[in-house]
Amino acid sequence: MDYMDRELRYAPRDNDWDTSVQFLPASDNKKLEKKKGLGKIGAVIGVVVFAAVVALMTGLLVWHFHFRKDVRTKKIYTGSMRITNQVFVDAYENSNSSEFKALAKQVTTQLKAIYGKSPQLAKCYVGSTIQAFSEGSVVAYYLSEFSVPSGQESAVDKAMSSMEQLVDKEQRTMSRPGNSLVVEDVVSSAVDSRLFSSLFSDFVRYSEHARSNHIGEIQSPGFPNRPYSPNTFIQWQLRADPNHVIKLDFDTMNLEENCKNDFVKIYDSLVAIESRVMEEMCGYYSPSEHLTFISSGNVMLVTMATNDKLDFPGFRAQVSQIKRGSREITCGGQLTGENGKFTSPNYPNFYPPRMSCQWSIKVPTGKGVKLTFKKFYLSEPGQDSENCRKDYVKVNGKKVCGEQPDNKVTVTSNTNTMTVEFSSDKSYVDRGFEAAFEAIDVKDPCPNQFQCKNQQCIRKELKCDGWSDCGDLSDEINCKCSADAITCGNGLCKPMFWKCDGVDDCGDKTDEKDCGLCKPGQVACKNNKCVSEKNRCDGRDDCGDGSDELDCGRVSGTTCTDLTYRCRNGKCINKVNPECDGTPDCEDGSDEAKCDCGRSMFKTSRIVGGQDAEEGEFPWQVSLHVKGYSHVCGASIISPHWLVTAAHCVQDDGRTRYSQPGTWEAYLGLHTQGNNGNSVMKRNLKQVISHPNYNQFTFDNDIALMELESPVSYSDYIRPICLPAAQHVFPPGNTVWITGWGATREGGFAASVLQKAQVRIINQTVCDNLMGGQLTSRMLCAGVLSGGVDACQGDSGGPLSSPSGTRMFLAGVVSWGDGCARRNKPGIYSTVTKFRGWIKEKTGV
Ligand code: 4AZ
């Protein structure tokens, strides 16, 4: 079997990697053929049928008891063991050397003896091959094959999971020859079933030994000139000198999106032992993403498996070795002073497996220590967040693990010292953490502030104000609600204007009860009428606006209303937001036409490093510069020729003719202001079309279109956002994104790197109350009402991007607000759905 072969490059043999499926001989159809009888008497037919059934049953029984027991599954386990009574020699790196062959023979003999200690394994064992050796004293990597009778697979798995005991038994055997190997640290696991694909037509194995002061490179075949090949399995065995570890730094990772099809897997081992997986990757990662991995020892394995053909470029990574104890991988130590910062090793890249670090923090005598995790990413499959049995951070004896929100985990100590431990186990690594400590007054850890249960300090006025400012609700419990607040059933207080707004603000729906709109047994229409529940989806428009007939499962051929989606052929469908959702709903497929929009080309990952967007994360974002000056407004790409922005950005004033195309230059694909790399396209404008009904006093109809002088080509960094249909709904409570280079706080400076933030759509009535009745139906509100997150000066004209399925839709255009990020003052956006017809008329998009 090839996977068990030792050659560096090899071709598969017939039936290679056929895991288990053995097809049974097809049943003899002739037996089942209807036989012509002597007469047409029913009784005769009955007898024939009966005989046929008996024959079939007998056949099945014979098959079951005679053949079926022979059905066997081929199971491959991979593992490693440490041989302590041998010394590593360089020749062990070469599988053709006599030294390698001699030790390999000894190891296979020993493996046979070990499996022999389990009757279950002994009877299924086929054989083992040694894949490689590495230092320490000598580590042997092997593959063992078993042929398992059907139904006994889990018994074999169980026996394999107690390898340690079998090794113990074998090592204690009296009759062992004197030159037997002394082994420990035996690990084994079943090989990832995806590596068994019988469709693999090519198996390749490469070896690379990293050297000091040298950066090697590994890459998928054909990179960067052609897409990687289908149905291929490749492994790269990476080694470093003794006392060194391997650093693997990906500069490109661009695979098919679905990990079931194509993936790259990194192991902290020389063979694919599942309990030593460091990370599995697929999809397209932004080049600005930190993707560096460090092994725990001097070996690492990278595997790549691909299935059917679909063209993707692949990956490239730099391989180097770093000395144990060098700065990148050391951690822990003494930290003193009033305040300071520290991170997990290799942050913001992936920490190595099997790390163990301890920091001892000491602040001036008489003070206490407060530790806050600014970033915290310690996730891995199978982690249990209660006991943190895998990777964890331990502060004052309490473990924290998983992924935690920024700045939300705070720990204080009553003395002037604190111990922080970090531990990573043998499998799966993550990006780690960034922590800050400061000295506090133990008696008053939150001077003039409220101390949350999670040790955070918040302003006193924020207690019992209806907002969870602590993040753990501790500022909102045990409150006596004021007269202008709702007392929720669960004891929380919420501002009165949340009552009956259609959103469950209390969390127990008490604020949405007794709203007096509709009686029990009735449903509310979009136009606020009430109709009987029985009228819902009965095929008749009982509401008068069609809302009782929306999303009823029947899709096509509905009567057209303001709320139904109109297909290109004029027919209407009653599905909410059917456009570009991946399902063709219109008979003519027009709801899925023109859907090359609203997608970032990169895998959106968690962001380390503030609210900076990742490069290419919002490829429709445009920066509008006044020529010779700098960034003034944002805009969104909707086609290669057209941008959408705010009308108030293009109104002349005494000094500048903002309404003239010649005033502007548009930067597409821009990430950092002033940094116009290859991915940035600069365009002049051909025309600027401000909405004819824009009202400069009320900001009503605050939308404008810009035509580019020459079209742009789409790239990873330049792509359009999807325009929503006029009937598209963006329900209150939905999370949407705001982006821009605007001021990072009210009256503050513009950002140089594109910023992003998440806000929620806010109910129209609630928002109108908050904004003193200044809203029109062409405005929509989004924000975080507890304050702190908002668009601001310079963000105007930019997108309010709303995720729907796998795409982003342009829900709004940044328009105005009462200051920025103030409490109860959301941002106001022009409602794009209201202008869908106008955009189509002017641009054809
Ligand atoms: C502006 O001046 C602006 N908080 C944009 C958005 C908001 C406020 C001001 C919303 O461009």
Residues whose N, C-alpha, C, O or C-beta is under 5 A from the ligand:
A	BS01	4AZ	D790 A791 C792 Q793 G794 D795 S796 S815 W816 G817 G819 C820 A821 G827 I828
